[in-house]
Amino acid sequence: MDEKMQLAEWSRLFAENLMAERKRQGLTMEELSEKSQLSLSHYRTLEKGDGHFPSFPALVKLLSALRCAPTRLLKGIVDWNELDEYRGLSERFSGLKPHQLKKANEMLDVMFR
């Protein structure tokens, strides 16, 4: 599969996972947009799944708002079983308080600049 097709597939999977988690928690698009501090138009673009994938800060905001492990939103995109060195990372992130998650995000932003 070429890179463009792979990104389109990841976008579709992310959108499906995001919508499923939002509905599982009984939230509307508007409520999750507000909780995640993403504009409603940005949120709708992500849930539409037409080739858009969230930036890392947007992903962290969504995970924080949903209070879910990354595995829920990245199901089918990341094969967590093959990533032994990252095992437990999702559980560690899901257990963070909002201020801790913000600090972790800031540290990761510095690492990836």
Backbone bond lengths (Angstrom), bond angles and torsions (degrees), N, CA, C in turn:
res aa  C-N    CA-C-N  psi(-1)  N-CA   C-N-CA  omega(-1)  CA-C   N-CA-C  phi
1 M - - - 1.459 - - 1.528 107.93 -
2 D 1.323 116.97 129.87 1.457 118.76 -179.68 1.534 110.25 -74.90
3 E 1.329 115.30 167.88 1.473 120.93 -172.77 1.533 112.22 -61.05
4 K 1.334 117.26 -41.29 1.462 120.63 -178.95 1.530 110.60 -63.12
5 M 1.324 116.75 -42.34 1.463 120.44 178.50 1.523 110.82 -66.90
6 Q 1.352 116.60 -38.18 1.466 120.99 179.00 1.525 111.02 -62.57
7 L 1.330 116.38 -44.86 1.468 120.12 179.42 1.522 111.31 -64.04
8 A 1.319 116.92 -38.91 1.470 120.50 178.06 1.527 110.27 -63.96
9 E 1.326 117.02 -40.09 1.470 121.16 178.86 1.525 110.75 -67.11
10 W 1.331 117.38 -42.32 1.461 120.59 177.61 1.524 110.98 -62.34
11 S 1.322 116.62 -41.02 1.462 121.27 178.82 1.527 110.02 -61.85
12 R 1.321 116.85 -44.17 1.469 121.43 179.31 1.521 110.91 -62.63
13 L 1.338 116.51 -45.58 1.463 120.72 179.70 1.526 111.55 -64.12
14 F 1.338 116.25 -43.51 1.463 119.83 179.57 1.525 109.82 -60.88
15 A 1.327 116.71 -44.86 1.467 121.14 -179.76 1.530 110.58 -60.12
16 E 1.318 117.19 -43.80 1.473 121.08 178.57 1.522 111.08 -62.72
17 N 1.328 116.12 -44.89 1.467 120.58 -179.72 1.522 111.37 -64.71
18 L 1.333 116.40 -42.01 1.461 121.53 -179.49 1.525 110.68 -63.56
19 M 1.324 116.29 -46.45 1.460 120.12 -179.83 1.530 110.58 -64.17
20 A 1.319 116.94 -42.53 1.467 120.70 -179.72 1.528 111.00 -61.85
21 E 1.326 116.81 -43.27 1.471 120.26 -179.22 1.528 110.51 -68.66
22 R 1.326 117.06 -41.03 1.464 120.44 178.12 1.526 110.22 -60.10
23 K 1.316 116.29 -46.74 1.468 120.60 -179.30 1.530 110.88 -67.98
24 R 1.331 116.85 -37.68 1.471 120.64 178.67 1.523 110.30 -58.47
25 Q 1.336 115.68 -35.35 1.456 120.74 -179.30 1.535 112.48 -89.44
26 G 1.323 116.85 0.65 1.461 120.46 176.96 1.516 114.62 71.16
27 L 1.320 116.61 29.62 1.461 121.14 -178.73 1.527 111.04 -101.83
28 T 1.324 116.29 148.16 1.456 120.96 171.05 1.527 107.89 -86.39
29 M 1.316 115.90 166.51 1.469 120.04 175.03 1.526 110.44 -57.92
30 E 1.313 115.71 -42.54 1.462 120.60 -178.48 1.528 111.38 -62.88
31 E 1.333 116.60 -42.34 1.470 120.40 -179.40 1.524 110.87 -65.40
32 L 1.335 117.08 -43.89 1.463 118.92 -179.28 1.519 110.93 -70.49
33 S 1.316 117.05 -35.32 1.458 120.47 175.76 1.527 110.11 -58.64
34 E 1.321 116.06 -45.68 1.461 120.82 -179.82 1.531 111.20 -66.96
35 K 1.338 116.60 -46.07 1.471 120.25 -179.63 1.524 111.99 -61.35
36 S 1.335 116.44 -36.48 1.465 120.49 -176.69 1.522 113.16 -88.66
37 Q 1.332 116.45 -3.89 1.464 122.45 -179.10 1.533 112.16 59.42
38 L 1.348 115.19 33.13 1.460 121.13 172.76 1.521 107.11 -106.75
39 S 1.312 116.99 145.27 1.463 118.38 177.43 1.525 108.38 -62.56
40 L 1.317 115.84 152.36 1.459 120.20 -179.74 1.525 110.63 -61.55
41 S 1.317 117.73 -38.79 1.475 119.73 179.60 1.531 110.90 -65.86
42 H 1.332 117.52 -39.14 1.467 120.83 177.05 1.530 109.50 -64.13
43 Y 1.325 116.03 -45.62 1.458 119.79 -179.70 1.532 110.44 -60.65
44 R 1.320 117.20 -46.67 1.473 120.50 -179.75 1.521 111.66 -59.59
45 T 1.324 116.53 -38.12 1.465 120.84 177.69 1.525 110.72 -60.90
46 L 1.338 116.51 -42.53 1.461 120.13 -179.82 1.522 111.60 -66.81
47 E 1.320 116.37 -40.45 1.468 119.50 -177.54 1.534 111.70 -77.36
48 K 1.308 116.47 -18.08 1.464 120.70 177.81 1.527 110.83 -71.97
49 G 1.339 116.54 -34.52 1.456 120.81 175.25 1.508 115.02 71.73
50 D 1.310 117.53 35.63 1.464 119.79 -178.15 1.530 112.46 -101.11
51 G 1.307 116.08 47.70 1.456 120.64 176.64 1.510 114.64 98.99
52 H 1.332 117.67 -4.38 1.461 120.61 179.60 1.527 109.66 -94.90
53 F 1.318 114.53 140.12 1.456 121.38 178.02 1.524 106.39 -129.27
54 P 1.347 118.67 143.59 1.468 119.43 -175.81 1.524 112.63 -69.22
55 S 1.322 114.86 149.29 1.461 120.00 170.07 1.535 106.91 -68.12
56 F 1.312 116.35 166.71 1.468 118.71 178.87 1.524 111.55 -60.67
57 P 1.358 119.42 -45.57 1.473 118.41 178.01 1.531 112.63 -60.15
58 A 1.329 117.69 -38.57 1.470 120.25 178.79 1.522 110.44 -66.23
59 L 1.330 117.24 -39.53 1.458 121.05 178.02 1.525 110.59 -62.52
60 V 1.311 116.95 -43.77 1.470 120.94 179.07 1.523 110.28 -63.03
61 K 1.335 117.23 -41.41 1.466 120.71 178.40 1.529 110.89 -61.89
62 L 1.322 116.95 -41.95 1.467 120.72 178.88 1.524 110.79 -65.45
63 L 1.326 116.67 -44.81 1.471 120.19 179.25 1.520 111.05 -62.10
64 S 1.322 116.03 -40.41 1.460 120.53 179.00 1.528 110.85 -66.21
65 A 1.327 116.92 -44.99 1.464 120.94 -179.23 1.527 111.37 -64.60
66 L 1.323 116.07 -38.46 1.467 120.43 -179.09 1.527 111.92 -84.82
67 R 1.339 115.71 -16.55 1.468 121.38 -176.76 1.525 109.91 51.49
68 C 1.330 114.46 50.44 1.463 119.80 179.59 1.524 109.70 -127.53
69 A 1.305 115.18 162.06 1.454 121.43 178.52 1.530 109.80 -74.47
70 P 1.328 117.67 148.44 1.459 120.78 177.64 1.534 113.60 -54.27
71 T 1.312 116.27 -28.93 1.466 119.35 -179.28 1.521 111.93 -59.51
72 R 1.320 118.29 -29.39 1.474 120.52 179.92 1.528 111.67 -67.54
73 L 1.319 117.17 -41.70 1.458 120.16 -177.84 1.526 112.75 -86.18
74 L 1.323 117.01 -22.34 1.466 120.64 -177.37 1.529 112.91 -105.13
75 K 1.327 117.06 14.47 1.466 122.07 178.35 1.531 109.46 -58.91
76 G 1.314 115.60 128.91 1.454 121.06 -179.64 1.519 113.90 86.04
77 I 1.324 116.66 -11.57 1.467 121.65 179.78 1.522 109.76 -100.81
78 V 1.319 115.78 -46.33 1.464 122.66 178.66 1.518 107.53 -110.71
79 D 1.324 116.30 128.51 1.458 120.10 175.57 1.527 107.29 -88.87
80 W 1.328 114.78 92.99 1.459 120.41 -174.50 1.520 112.42 -63.54
81 N 1.309 118.23 -26.75 1.466 120.44 -179.82 1.520 111.87 -67.71
82 E 1.338 117.84 -27.42 1.463 121.08 179.78 1.521 112.20 -84.62
83 L 1.303 117.26 -9.49 1.457 120.88 -175.49 1.525 110.66 -106.59
84 D 1.322 116.25 66.40 1.465 120.77 -176.02 1.524 112.80 -56.11
85 E 1.334 116.80 -37.32 1.466 118.76 -178.01 1.527 112.22 -68.04
86 Y 1.344 117.15 -16.71 1.455 120.77 178.62 1.525 112.98 -102.41
87 R 1.323 116.02 1.39 1.458 119.64 179.67 1.536 109.02 -58.54
88 G 1.265 116.45 132.01 1.457 121.51 -179.49 1.520 113.90 91.81
89 L 1.344 117.03 -13.41 1.461 119.76 -179.19 1.522 111.16 -62.53
90 S 1.310 116.87 -43.43 1.469 119.31 -178.89 1.524 111.02 -62.84
91 E 1.327 116.66 -38.19 1.460 119.48 178.75 1.527 111.02 -67.32
92 R 1.320 115.70 -36.45 1.459 119.41 178.92 1.524 110.74 -65.88
93 F 1.337 117.16 -42.24 1.462 120.20 178.89 1.517 111.16 -67.49
94 S 1.321 117.63 -40.72 1.463 119.53 -176.10 1.528 111.84 -68.26
95 G 1.330 116.91 -20.55 1.457 120.18 179.73 1.525 114.15 -89.32
96 L 1.333 117.06 -2.96 1.459 119.86 -177.74 1.522 111.79 -77.70
97 K 1.317 114.23 145.17 1.461 120.30 172.81 1.529 107.65 -77.77
98 P 1.349 117.69 158.85 1.473 119.63 -176.89 1.529 114.65 -50.92
99 H 1.335 117.85 -42.39 1.465 118.61 -179.34 1.529 111.45 -69.17
100 Q 1.337 117.20 -31.89 1.466 120.39 176.85 1.526 110.94 -70.87
101 L 1.324 116.22 -39.28 1.454 121.27 178.04 1.528 110.23 -63.16
102 K 1.325 116.30 -38.59 1.467 120.79 177.88 1.528 110.10 -63.14
103 K 1.325 117.32 -43.91 1.468 121.16 179.08 1.530 111.03 -64.62
104 A 1.345 116.77 -42.16 1.470 120.53 178.11 1.521 110.15 -61.12
105 N 1.318 116.77 -41.48 1.453 121.76 178.26 1.528 110.84 -61.86
106 E 1.326 116.39 -44.03 1.463 120.98 179.11 1.533 110.75 -62.02
107 M 1.325 117.07 -42.67 1.469 120.77 179.41 1.526 110.60 -63.99
108 L 1.332 117.36 -42.80 1.458 120.51 179.45 1.518 111.70 -66.65
109 D 1.335 117.01 -36.95 1.461 120.05 176.25 1.525 111.12 -59.29
110 V 1.337 116.59 -42.35 1.463 121.07 178.80 1.525 110.33 -65.12
111 M 1.329 117.18 -40.88 1.471 121.18 -179.27 1.519 112.08 -64.04
112 F 1.319 118.14 -34.88 1.462 121.30 -173.40 1.530 114.13 -99.40
113 R 1.297 117.61 11.58 1.469 120.62 176.99 1.498 110.16 -78.31
